[in-house]
Amino acid sequence: MEGSRDPAKLVSQLLVRKTLVQVRRRILQCCRPGSPDNIVKAFRYQRVLWPMLVSCRQVDPAERRPPVEREEEVMPLWLLVRHFLLFFHIKCLDIKTNVLNLNLTLDSCILF
């Protein structure tokens, strides 16, 4: 977006599902004199980007597992919130698969 004539327009079209007016208002809110220092204010006035925060720590290759089985302390926040729902959904799929396999096995036994 650097070098573009209207970065707020690009943000509203490509990155955020907000209107151009909403994006511009939010940028102005973040850049008010009384607001604390933030990444938007730093980029607008100083043209510097702050380093991004690490969302979760590295996982050893030997300990890599699907996210549902991972410890909650290493999960990203968005996954932690949905952890129960994902676990429940996967268990339901496993149960349905087992029932279908059982039905197929019973059907094949009855046919012979």
C-alpha positions as CSV (number, residue, x, y, z in Angstrom):
1,M,0.0,0.0,0.0
2,E,3.0,2.2,0.2
3,G,3.1,4.7,-2.6
4,S,-0.6,4.4,-3.3
5,R,-2.7,7.5,-3.6
6,D,-5.4,6.4,-1.3
7,P,-4.4,3.6,1.1
8,A,-7.6,3.8,3.0
9,K,-9.5,3.0,-0.2
10,L,-7.3,-0.1,-0.7
11,V,-7.8,-1.2,2.9
12,S,-11.6,-0.9,2.5
13,Q,-11.6,-2.8,-0.8
14,L,-9.1,-5.5,-0.2
15,L,-8.5,-6.2,3.5
16,V,-11.4,-5.1,5.6
17,R,-15.1,-5.5,5.0
18,K,-15.9,-1.9,5.9
19,T,-16.8,1.1,3.8
20,L,-14.3,3.8,2.9
21,V,-15.9,6.2,5.3
22,Q,-15.7,3.8,8.2
23,V,-12.0,3.1,7.5
24,R,-11.2,6.8,7.3
25,R,-13.1,7.5,10.6
26,R,-11.3,4.7,12.4
27,I,-7.9,6.0,11.2
28,L,-8.8,9.5,12.4
29,Q,-9.9,8.1,15.8
30,C,-6.6,6.3,16.2
31,C,-4.6,9.4,15.3
32,R,-6.3,11.9,17.7
33,P,-3.8,13.8,19.9
34,G,-5.2,12.3,23.1
35,S,-5.1,8.7,22.0
36,P,-2.3,6.4,23.1
37,D,0.5,5.5,20.7
38,N,-0.6,2.8,18.3
39,I,0.5,1.3,15.1
40,V,-1.8,3.4,12.9
41,K,-0.6,6.6,14.5
42,A,3.0,5.6,14.1
43,F,2.6,4.7,10.5
44,R,0.6,7.9,9.6
45,Y,3.0,10.4,11.2
46,Q,6.4,8.7,11.2
47,R,6.0,6.2,8.3
48,V,7.4,3.3,10.4
49,L,5.8,-0.1,11.1
50,W,6.1,-1.7,14.5
51,P,7.3,-5.3,14.6
52,M,4.4,-7.7,14.8
53,L,3.8,-9.5,18.1
54,V,4.3,-13.3,18.2
55,S,0.9,-14.9,18.4
56,C,2.0,-18.3,19.7
57,R,5.3,-20.0,20.5
58,Q,7.1,-22.5,18.3
59,V,6.2,-26.1,18.7
60,D,8.8,-28.9,18.5
61,P,8.5,-31.0,15.4
62,A,8.3,-34.1,17.6
63,E,5.3,-32.6,19.5
64,R,3.4,-31.4,16.4
65,R,-0.2,-32.6,16.6
66,P,-3.5,-31.3,15.3
67,P,-4.6,-28.1,17.0
68,V,-7.4,-29.8,18.8
69,E,-5.0,-31.9,20.8
70,R,-2.5,-29.2,21.5
71,E,-2.1,-27.6,24.9
72,E,-4.2,-24.6,25.4
73,E,-1.2,-22.4,26.5
74,V,0.3,-22.6,23.0
75,M,-2.9,-22.1,21.0
76,P,-3.7,-18.8,19.3
77,L,-6.5,-16.9,20.9
78,W,-8.9,-17.5,18.0
79,L,-8.4,-21.2,18.2
80,L,-8.6,-21.3,22.0
81,V,-12.1,-19.7,21.8
82,R,-13.3,-22.2,19.3
83,H,-11.5,-25.2,20.8
84,F,-14.5,-26.8,22.4
85,L,-16.6,-26.4,19.2
86,L,-13.9,-27.9,17.0
87,F,-13.4,-30.8,19.4
88,F,-17.1,-31.4,19.5
89,H,-17.4,-31.2,15.7
90,I,-14.5,-33.7,15.2
91,K,-15.9,-36.1,17.7
92,C,-19.3,-36.0,16.0
93,L,-17.7,-36.7,12.6
94,D,-15.8,-39.6,14.1
95,I,-19.0,-41.0,15.6
96,K,-20.8,-40.7,12.2
97,T,-18.0,-42.3,10.4
98,N,-17.9,-45.2,12.9
99,V,-21.7,-45.7,12.6
100,L,-21.5,-45.7,8.8
101,N,-18.6,-48.2,8.9
102,L,-20.6,-50.4,11.3
103,N,-23.7,-50.2,9.0
104,L,-21.6,-51.2,6.0
105,T,-20.1,-54.1,7.9
106,L,-23.6,-55.3,9.2
107,D,-25.0,-55.0,5.6
108,S,-22.2,-57.0,4.2
109,C,-22.8,-59.7,6.9
110,I,-26.5,-59.9,6.2
111,L,-26.0,-60.3,2.4
112,F,-23.8,-63.3,2.8
